[in-house]
Amino acid sequence: MSITSRFRPAEDHPGIGLSGMIRDPRARVAAMLAGLGVSIWINVVTLPAGAGIVAPVALAVAALAWLVLIVVTRGARVAAAVAVMCAAGAVLAATEANGLIFTGVAASIAAVAFDPAAALVLAMAGPVAYCLATIPHGPFPGRLLATAAVTLAGLVAGASRREIDQRARHRTLVATERQRAEVAQAEADLAGERNRLGRELHDVLAHTLGALSIQLTAIDTLARTDAPREKLVEQIELGHELVSTGLDEARQAVRALRGGSAPLAAQLERLCELHQADLALEGGWQALDADVTLTLYRLVQEALTNAAKHAPASSVSVRVCFGPNDVTVQVANTRPAESPDTSPASRASGGGFGLQGMRERVEQAGGALQAGPAPDGGWRVTARIPCRPGNLGDRSDGSNR
């Protein structure tokens, strides 16, 4: 590190003396000028007659250095002005003790604007200048101790002021960073909520509208082929049922997004009834929050729809097992039979997110998903999701159906 960079202040010096506590720049400059005026007046009125030319020149140099420190707040010129002010005040103190005002103020500025080592070197200009000024007069007078004491007091006061300023600046930086983190977290939460809302709307619409589109195609085919009226009415009623089911799913999604949901058992019973699947609830029943409930429902819905599409006429079972700290869901179908696809559920489209989407949903809930062939030649989807202790209930009305 060069000498110039060592004596370059790391920041603007925040005023002179008590003026540094003033926030308004104009008022701070006015206070510094007022302090300079009072210091000059005190030294002028107490300067003894016949003091010679050295004392007035030292007073003028000290006052000029004070003015430089008012105008210049950064750069190496601050160090030069501080050293000159310390030395001029000490030279003036050889004639009149009030000159130590300039030395003390300069030492305080040095401690505020510079590192401790650099501030000490600059403040030493005062005692050194005092010694040089008193050499022609013989042994050092008693004011050498006073000069050193004032210099030390200025350094201590400036160091305390620097510490206070650094702590305030650190608190401001911490508060700013905390505010930025809160804003970033709020934006992330908002983006996550938007993604969640978009995913739920996509799943509901893809499932309902896809199934309804297929159903309308079937109705159109029957109408064009002059099919019996009973079949046409049956397909129209099935279309109404699909619309009703889609509306129920939309309501469930809205309730889940608002933090509430219908009981999971009731939702799964209705879903398994629609897909003609067996449902088994095992273990002590536990109350789950809306997010976990919705994740399990979407998982079972997609697995049942995939089974109906890819393994028509096969036997499908849904097993929900509640453990002490988690819930496990297993959807399994047997080897598909060689028969035409006649199940109404097989006409319904899936949730729109497939196996990868199921895995992402389960992982977002903190769980894990496994999917693959079963030993009997069928397909099995198993998911385990941990349950938070605050969401567990004490009910034990699990049942098998």
ZIHUFEN-V888323 format. One record per backbone hydrogen bond with DSSP energy under -1.0 kcal/mol. CO is the residue of the C=O (numbers start at 1). NH is the residue of the N-H. If there is no record, write none. Layout:
# ZIHUFEN-V888323
CO	NH
CO	NH
This chain:
# ZIHUFEN-V888323
2	6
3	7
5	8
13	15
16	19
17	20
18	21
19	22
24	28
25	29
26	30
27	31
28	32
29	33
30	34
31	35
32	36
33	37
34	38
35	39
36	40
37	41
38	42
39	43
40	44
41	45
42	46
53	57
54	58
55	59
56	60
57	61
58	62
59	63
60	64
61	65
62	66
63	67
64	68
65	69
66	70
67	71
68	72
73	13
75	78
76	80
77	81
78	82
79	83
80	84
81	85
82	86
83	87
84	88
85	89
86	90
87	91
88	92
89	93
92	95
92	96
96	99
97	100
98	101
99	102
100	104
101	105
102	106
103	107
104	108
105	109
106	110
107	111
108	112
109	113
110	114
115	119
116	120
117	121
118	122
119	123
120	124
122	125
123	126
124	128
125	129
126	130
127	131
128	132
129	133
130	134
135	138
141	144
143	147
144	148
145	149
146	150
147	151
148	152
149	153
150	154
151	155
152	156
153	157
154	158
155	159
156	160
157	161
158	162
159	163
160	164
161	165
162	166
163	167
164	168
165	169
166	170
167	171
168	172
169	173
170	174
171	175
172	176
173	177
174	178
175	179
176	180
177	181
178	182
179	183
180	184
181	185
182	186
183	187
184	188
185	189
186	190
187	191
188	192
189	193
190	194
191	195
192	196
193	197
194	198
195	199
196	200
197	201
198	202
199	203
200	204
201	205
202	206
203	207
204	208
205	209
206	210
207	211
208	212
209	213
210	214
211	215
212	216
213	217
214	218
215	219
216	220
217	221
218	222
219	223
220	224
221	225
222	227
228	232
229	233
230	234
231	235
232	236
233	237
234	238
235	239
236	240
237	241
238	242
239	243
240	244
241	245
242	246
243	247
244	248
245	249
246	250
247	251
248	252
249	253
250	254
251	255
252	256
253	257
254	258
255	260
256	259
263	267
264	268
265	269
266	270
267	271
268	272
269	273
270	274
271	275
272	277
278	318
279	401
280	320
282	322
289	293
290	294
291	295
292	296
293	297
294	298
295	299
296	300
297	301
298	302
299	303
300	304
301	305
302	306
303	307
304	308
305	309
306	310
307	311
311	314
315	334
316	278
317	332
318	280
319	330
320	282
321	328
325	387
326	323
327	385
328	321
329	383
330	319
331	381
332	317
333	379
337	339
340	342
344	347
345	348
353	357
354	358
355	359
356	360
357	361
358	362
359	363
360	364
361	365
362	367
363	366
368	384
370	382
372	380
374	377
378	374
379	333
380	372
381	331
382	370
383	329
384	368
385	327
388	391
389	392
399	281
